[in-house]
Amino acid sequence: MLKGLGKHSTSPSNIAVWFLFLSMSISLAAKVAFADSEKKVYIVFMDRPIGQDLRDYAIQILSSVLGSHKAAEEALGYVYRRVGPGFSGRLTPEQATRLQFQPGVVYVKESEVYEMDPGGAASS
């Protein structure tokens, strides 16, 4: 018997329950890590809200797809205020697709990174 665990804690049924619990925990952690790894940054353009802060409006829109205020705050990147109302956020491709159909969303596009040619046109 293991010290401090009680006389029934190492029975085969208890070991099986703990093994099942551990397996499910590891599986869930792997799914969460995989889902996070497939997230990309998307730029979302939206209608300008009347009488509401842009950040609050962005979180409201994100919450409708992500399911909670907290998840929306965690996904929200930058809020665009000058060029046009919008925001950036870390989303899965499926979440970005669902976001396109939310009221107030005008356009959703995956963010792209452009690199300048260090040699310029003269190096060709």
VEXMILUM-285904 format. One record per residue (C-alpha): residue in three letters; x, y, z. Coordinates in steps of 0.5 Angstrom, whole numbers, plus 500, padded with zeros to 3 digits. Layout:
BEGIN
> residu|xx|yy|zz
> ALA|X|Y|Z;
...
This chain:
BEGIN
> residu|xx|yy|zz
> MET|500|500|500;
> LEU|502|507|498;
> LYS|504|511|504;
> GLY|498|517|506;
> LEU|493|515|500;
> GLY|489|510|504;
> LYS|488|503|504;
> HIS|483|503|498;
> SER|487|508|493;
> THR|491|503|490;
> SER|486|498|488;
> PRO|485|496|481;
> SER|479|500|480;
> ASN|482|506|483;
> ILE|488|506|479;
> ALA|484|505|473;
> VAL|480|511|474;
> TRP|486|515|475;
> PHE|489|512|469;
> LEU|483|514|465;
> PHE|483|521|468;
> LEU|490|522|467;
> SER|489|520|459;
> MET|483|525|459;
> SER|487|531|462;
> ILE|493|529|457;
> SER|488|529|451;
> LEU|485|535|453;
> ALA|491|539|454;
> ALA|494|536|447;
> LYS|487|539|443;
> VAL|488|546|446;
> ALA|495|546|444;
> PHE|494|544|437;
> ALA|488|549|437;
> ASP|492|554|439;
> SER|498|552|434;
> GLU|493|553|428;
> LYS|491|560|430;
> LYS|493|566|426;
> VAL|492|573|426;
> TYR|486|576|422;
> ILE|484|583|421;
> VAL|477|585|421;
> PHE|474|591|419;
> MET|467|593|422;
> ASP|462|598|422;
> ARG|463|604|426;
> PRO|459|603|432;
> ILE|454|609|434;
> GLY|455|611|442;
> GLN|460|605|443;
> ASP|467|604|444;
> LEU|471|601|438;
> ARG|475|596|443;
> ASP|468|594|447;
> TYR|465|593|440;
> ALA|470|589|438;
> ILE|470|584|444;
> GLN|462|584|443;
> ILE|463|581|436;
> LEU|469|577|438;
> SER|465|574|444;
> SER|459|572|439;
> VAL|464|567|436;
> LEU|469|565|441;
> GLY|463|564|446;
> SER|466|569|452;
> HIS|468|575|454;
> LYS|474|573|457;
> ALA|476|569|450;
> ALA|475|575|446;
> GLU|479|579|450;
> GLU|485|574|450;
> ALA|484|573|442;
> LEU|484|581|441;
> GLY|490|584|438;
> TYR|490|591|436;
> VAL|484|596|435;
> TYR|484|600|429;
> ARG|481|607|430;
> ARG|484|612|425;
> VAL|484|608|418;
> GLY|478|605|419;
> PRO|474|601|425;
> GLY|477|594|426;
> PHE|481|590|430;
> SER|486|584|429;
> GLY|485|578|433;
> ARG|488|571|434;
> LEU|483|566|431;
> THR|483|559|428;
> PRO|480|559|420;
> GLU|474|556|422;
> GLN|473|562|427;
> ALA|475|567|422;
> THR|470|564|417;
> ARG|464|564|422;
> LEU|466|572|424;
> GLN|465|574|417;
> PHE|457|573|418;
> GLN|457|577|424;
> PRO|453|583|424;
> GLY|457|589|424;
> VAL|463|585|421;
> VAL|465|588|414;
> TYR|471|584|412;
> VAL|475|579|415;
> LYS|482|577|412;
> GLU|488|573|414;
> SER|494|578|416;
> GLU|500|578|411;
> VAL|507|580|413;
> TYR|511|583|407;
> GLU|519|583|407;
> MET|523|588|403;
> ASP|528|586|399;
> PRO|534|588|402;
> GLY|538|589|396;
> GLY|533|593|393;
> ALA|531|593|385;
> ALA|539|595|384;
> SER|541|588|386;
> SER|537|584|380;
